[in-house]
Amino acid sequence: MAKGGKEKLKTPTDLGSNATKSVADALNGILADSYALYLKTKNFHWHVSGPHFRDYHLMLDEQATQILGTTDQIAERVRKTGNTTLRSIGDIARRQTLKDNDAEFVSATAMLAELREDNLKLVESLREAKDIVDEAKDNATSGILDEWTDLAEERAWFLFEASRTA
């Protein structure tokens, strides 16, 4: 039993504990960045303005929904490897690498550019995690990382195309 008389989580896995710790660390970082990106995308969705308001407002809402939809899958992969995942907003803040945007006003063009760059940074993290999970022989996580990478690349592409002037 763990301290305080509570049992530890003992999720069965055939993966080695050192390997799963590396996988969990990578996935928890991605999860923290996913929550940060979700909240920033919703923030921009709520505060976008200008001549393309409706298009941007709808696109950002769709993207936020998509990002939030991956968070449960990421956390469940961490748990399936026998590890623990994020527990609080503070835990997210300690692990996230994407910068928050607390500005009172951000132009629509700047919003799209910032979100595009954040999605591309997430793609980098996903590719780095792919190497880690492949090293750990975690085939299930490896396959899902491909899907999450494709989604982030698609979001970055849409943000790029929506912000073009010609």
KOLMARSE-372494 format. One record per atom (N, C-alpha, C): residue in one letter; x, y, z. Coordinates in pm, whole numbers, padded with zeros to 5 digits, always signed. Example, Ala and Ser with C-alpha at 12.3 -4.5 7.8 and 13.67 -1.06 7.14 Angstrom:
! KOLMARSE-372494
A+01319-00569+00780;A+01230-00450+00780;A+01320-00330+00780;S+01285-00225+00708;S+01367-00106+00714;S+01290+00003+00787;
***
This chain:
! KOLMARSE-372494
M+00083-00119+00000;M+00000+00000+00000;M+00087+00125+00000;A+00036+00231-00060;A+00105+00358-00063;A+00084+00431+00070;K+00153+00542+00086;K+00136+00623+00207;K-00010+00658+00226;G-00053+00668+00349;G-00190+00704+00379;G-00285+00587+00368;G-00232+00464+00350;G-00316+00346+00345;G-00391+00327+00215;K-00360+00404+00113;K-00429+00390-00015;K-00346+00303-00109;E-00414+00222-00185;E-00345+00138-00281;E-00294+00220-00398;K-00179+00180-00450;K-00126+00242-00570;K-00202+00190-00691;L-00201+00270-00796;L-00259+00224-00923;L-00168+00116-00980;K-00225+00007-01021;K-00146-00103-01077;K-00207-00146-01209;T-00197-00060-01308;T-00249-00093-01440;T-00156-00193-01506;P-00207-00306-01551;P-00120-00406-01613;P-00071-00361-01750;T+00057-00383-01776;T+00116-00355-01907;T+00236-00444-01927;D+00265-00478-02051;D+00383-00559-02079;D+00504-00472-02113;L+00485-00342-02111;L+00595-00250-02140;L+00678-00229-02014;G+00807-00210-02030;G+00895-00187-01916;G+00866-00056-01846;S+00889-00051-01715;S+00854+00068-01637;S+00936+00190-01678;N+01064+00173-01712;N+01144+00287-01757;N+01092+00342-01889;A+01055+00251-01978;A+01002+00292-02108;A+00868+00364-02091;T+00781+00310-02006;T+00650+00374-01990;T+00662+00508-01919;K+00761+00524-01834;K+00783+00654-01768;K+00819+00759-01872;S+00904+00723-01967;S+00941+00815-02075;S+00820+00849-02161;V+00740+00748-02193;V+00619+00768-02272;V+00523+00860-02196;A+00502+00833-02068;A+00410+00914-01987;A+00457+01058-01978;D+00586+01080-01959;D+00638+01217-01951;D+00612+01292-02082;A+00638+01226-02194;A+00615+01290-02324;A+00467+01319-02344;L+00381+01221-02313;L+00238+01240-02333;L+00180+01344-02237;N+00227+01348-02114;N+00177+01449-02021;N+00217+01590-02065;G+00334+01605-02125;G+00372+01735-02182;G+00281+01774-02297;I+00249+01677-02382;I+00157+01702-02493;I+00017+01733-02441;L-00023+01664-02336;L-00154+01690-02277;L-00161+01831-02219;A-00056+01873-02150;A-00053+02009-02095;A-00061+02112-02207;D+00018+02091-02313;D+00014+02184-02426;D-00121+02179-02497;S-00184+02064-02501;S-00317+02054-02564;S-00420+02135-02486;Y-00415+02128-02354;Y-00507+02210-02274;Y-00477+02359-02291;A-00349+02395-02294;A-00313+02535-02314;A-00360+02584-02452;L-00342+02500-02553;L-00386+02536-02688;L-00538+02542-02697;Y-00604+02450-02631;Y-00751+02451-02628;Y-00801+02583-02570;L-00749+02620-02454;L-00797+02742-02388;L-00764+02867-02470;K-00646+02870-02530;K-00611+02985-02614;K-00703+02992-02736;T-00730+02877-02796;T-00819+02874-02913;T-00958+02921-02876;K-01010+02877-02760;K-01141+02923-02714;K-01137+03072-02682;N-01031+03119-02620;N-01016+03261-02591;N-01026+03343-02719;F-00952+03300-02821;F-00955+03372-02948;F-01092+03357-03015;H-01155+03244-03003;H-01290+03223-03055;H-01386+03324-02992;W-01375+03343-02861;W-01464+03436-02790;W-01435+03581-02825;H-01310+03613-02859;H-01271+03753-02873;H-01235+03797-03015;V-01250+03707-03112;V-01219+03746-03249;V-01316+03854-03295;S-01267+03945-03380;S-01354+04049-03436;S-01302+04085-03575;G-01383+04156-03647;G-01340+04201-03778;G-01426+04149-03891;P-01383+04178-04014;P-01466+04146-04130;P-01488+03997-04154;H-01401+03914-04104;H-01416+03769-04122;H-01461+03701-03993;F-01528+03778-03909;F-01567+03730-03776;F-01634+03593-03780;R-01739+03579-03858;R-01816+03454-03856;R-01730+03334-03897;D-01654+03349-04004;D-01568+03239-04050;D-01465+03200-03945;Y-01397+03300-03889;Y-01294+03272-03789;Y-01355+03217-03661;H-01465+03276-03620;H-01534+03233-03498;H-01571+03084-03508;L-01629+03044-03620;L-01668+02904-03639;L-01547+02812-03651;M-01446+02853-03725;M-01327+02771-03741;M-01257+02748-03606;L-01244+02854-03528;L-01177+02840-03399;L-01257+02752-03303;D-01388+02761-03310;D-01471+02674-03226;D-01453+02528-03267;E-01451+02501-03396;E-01429+02364-03445;E-01293+02312-03402;Q-01192+02398-03413;Q-01057+02355-03376;Q-01047+02330-03225;A-01108+02416-03146;A-01105+02396-03000;A-01172+02265-02963;T-01284+02236-03026;T-01355+02111-02999;T-01268+01991-03035;Q-01199+02000-03146;Q-01110+01892-03190;Q-00996+01872-03090;I-00935+01981-03047;I-00824+01973-02951;I-00872+01910-02820;L-00984+01958-02770;L-01038+01903-02645;L-01068+01754-02660;G-01113+01715-02778;G-01144+01574-02803;G-01024+01482-02793;T-00904+01534-02814;T-00785+01449-02803;T-00737+01435-02660;T-00776+01525-02572;T-00719+01525-02436;T-00751+01398-02359;D-00872+01348-02371;D-00907+01226-02299;D-00829+01107-02354;Q-00811+01102-02484;Q-00734+00994-02545;Q-00588+00997-02497;I-00531+01117-02489;I-00393+01130-02444;I-00380+01081-02300;A-00469+01129-02214;A-00464+01089-02072;A-00486+00939-02056;E-00576+00883-02133;E-00602+00740-02122;E-00483+00656-02171;R-00408+00705-02269;R-00286+00634-02311;R-00185+00634-02196;V-00173+00745-02125;V-00083+00750-02010;V-00124+00645-01908;R-00252+00639-01878;R-00302+00543-01779;R-00285+00398-01827;K-00306+00374-01955;K-00292+00237-02007;K-00149+00187-01998;T-00053+00278-01989;T+00087+00238-01974;T+00125+00223-01827;G+00026+00235-01738;G+00052+00214-01596;G+00101+00337-01522;N+00084+00453-01580;N+00131+00577-01518;N+00016+00668-01479;T+00048+00780-01419;T-00054+00878-01382;T-00041+00999-01473;T-00150+01071-01482;T-00154+01185-01573;T-00179+01314-01496;L-00204+01420-01567;L-00223+01552-01505;L-00337+01551-01406;R-00323+01635-01303;R-00424+01637-01198;R-00487+01774-01174;S-00428+01880-01230;S-00478+02013-01195;S-00435+02117-01298;I-00493+02234-01286;I-00452+02348-01369;I-00306+02382-01339;G-00267+02373-01213;G-00128+02398-01175;G-00034+02300-01241;D-00074+02174-01248;D+00007+02071-01313;D+00022+02104-01462;I-00085+02148-01523;I-00079+02189-01664;I+00019+02304-01680;A+00007+02406-01594;A+00093+02525-01603;A+00241+02489-01586;R+00270+02395-01498;R+00410+02354-01477;R+00467+02282-01597;R+00385+02212-01672;R+00434+02128-01782;R+00421+02190-01921;Q+00332+02287-01937;Q+00308+02339-02072;Q+00430+02414-02125;T+00451+02403-02255;T+00558+02478-02321;T+00501+02589-02409;L+00374+02579-02447;L+00311+02685-02525;L+00281+02803-02434;K+00303+02921-02485;K+00281+03043-02408;K+00134+03082-02407;D+00086+03126-02291;D-00049+03180-02281;D-00054+03317-02348;N-00173+03364-02380;N-00191+03498-02433;N-00301+03565-02350;D-00260+03656-02264;D-00353+03726-02177;D-00380+03869-02224;A-00342+03899-02347;A-00360+04035-02399;A-00507+04072-02402;E-00534+04197-02374;E-00672+04245-02374;E-00730+04248-02515;F-00644+04276-02615;F-00690+04276-02753;F-00582+04213-02840;V-00624+04126-02929;V-00536+04065-03028;V-00610+04073-03161;S-00543+04121-03264;S-00608+04128-03395;S-00634+03987-03446;A-00733+03975-03533;A-00767+03845-03590;A-00647+03785-03662;T-00574+03866-03735;T-00455+03818-03807;T-00351+03763-03711;A-00328+03834-03601;A-00231+03789-03502;A-00279+03661-03433;M-00409+03651-03409;M-00464+03530-03348;M-00435+03408-03435;L-00466+03419-03563;L-00447+03306-03654;L-00299+03268-03663;A-00213+03368-03669;A-00068+03341-03678;A-00018+03272-03551;E-00061+03320-03436;E-00016+03262-03310;E-00065+03118-03296;L-00189+03094-03328;L-00243+02958-03320;L-00176+02865-03420;R-00145+02916-03539;R-00075+02836-03639;R+00061+02793-03584;E+00135+02887-03527;E+00267+02855-03471;E+00255+02758-03354;D+00155+02776-03270;D+00136+02685-03157;D+00104+02543-03204;N+00021+02531-03308;N-00009+02399-03361;N+00115+02335-03422;L+00199+02414-03487;L+00323+02360-03543;L+00420+02318-03433;K+00423+02392-03322;K+00506+02350-03207;K+00452+02219-03149;L+00320+02205-03146;L+00261+02081-03099;L+00301+01965-03191;V+00302+01990-03321;V+00345+01887-03417;V+00488+01843-03384;E+00577+01938-03354;E+00715+01904-03316;E+00716+01812-03194;S+00638+01846-03093;S+00632+01763-02972;S+00576+01625-03002;L+00478+01618-03088;L+00420+01489-03127;L+00522+01403-03200;R+00602+01464-03285;R+00705+01389-03358;R+00814+01339-03261;E+00851+01423-03165;E+00949+01381-03064;E+00892+01265-02981;A+00766+01274-02945;A+00701+01167-02868;A+00697+01039-02949;K+00678+01050-03079;K+00673+00933-03167;K+00804+00853-03155;D+00916+00923-03154;D+01045+00855-03137;D+01052+00784-03002;I+01004+00850-02898;I+01006+00792-02763;I+00919+00667-02755;V+00797+00674-02808;V+00707+00558-02798;V+00752+00444-02888;D+00814+00478-03001;D+00866+00372-03087;D+00982+00300-03017;E+01066+00376-02950;E+01176+00316-02872;E+01122+00224-02763;A+01009+00263-02703;A+00947+00183-02596;A+00865+00066-02652;K+00855+00057-02785;K+00774-00046-02851;K+00626-00037-02813;D+00581+00087-02792;D+00440+00114-02759;D+00366+00140-02890;N+00331+00033-02959;N+00270+00042-03092;N+00137+00118-03091;A+00057+00097-02988;A-00075+00161-02983;A-00060+00313-02976;T+00027+00361-02888;T+00048+00506-02877;T+00109+00560-03005;S+00199+00484-03066;S+00263+00528-03190;S+00160+00555-03299;G+00065+00464-03314;G-00038+00480-03416;G-00127+00600-03391;I-00162+00621-03265;I-00249+00734-03231;I-00175+00867-03249;L-00045+00867-03221;L+00034+00989-03241;L+00029+01034-03386;D+00026+00939-03479;D+00014+00974-03621;D-00115+01051-03646;E-00223+01004-03586;E-00353+01070-03603;E-00351+01211-03543;W-00297+01225-03421;W-00292+01356-03356;W-00203+01453-03433;T-00094+01401-03490;T-00005+01484-03571;T-00080+01535-03694;D-00153+01447-03760;D-00229+01486-03878;D-00332+01594-03844;L-00400+01580-03731;L-00499+01680-03691;L-00434+01815-03665;A-00320+01817-03596;A-00251+01944-03567;A-00199+02008-03695;E-00147+01926-03786;E-00101+01979-03915;E-00218+02039-03993;E-00332+01973-03989;E-00449+02025-04059;E-00494+02159-03999;R-00494+02169-03867;R-00532+02296-03803;R-00437+02407-03846;A-00307+02378-03846;A-00207+02478-03887;A-00230+02520-04032;W-00261+02425-04116;W-00287+02453-04258;W-00409+02544-04273;F-00518+02510-04206;F-00640+02592-04213;F-00613+02734-04163;L-00539+02746-04054;L-00507+02878-03999;L-00422+02957-04098;F-00329+02889-04163;F-00245+02955-04264;F-00331+03004-04380;E-00414+02915-04433;E-00495+02952-04550;E-00596+03062-04515;A-00654+03055-04396;A-00752+03157-04355;A-00688+03294-04340;S-00559+03299-04314;S-00493+03428-04289;S-00427+03487-04414;R-00431+03413-04524;R-00370+03465-04648;R-00448+03584-04700;T-00376+03680-04756;T-00440+03798-04813;T-00449+03789-04965;A-00375+03698-05023;A-00381+03681-05170;A-00363+03537-05208;
***
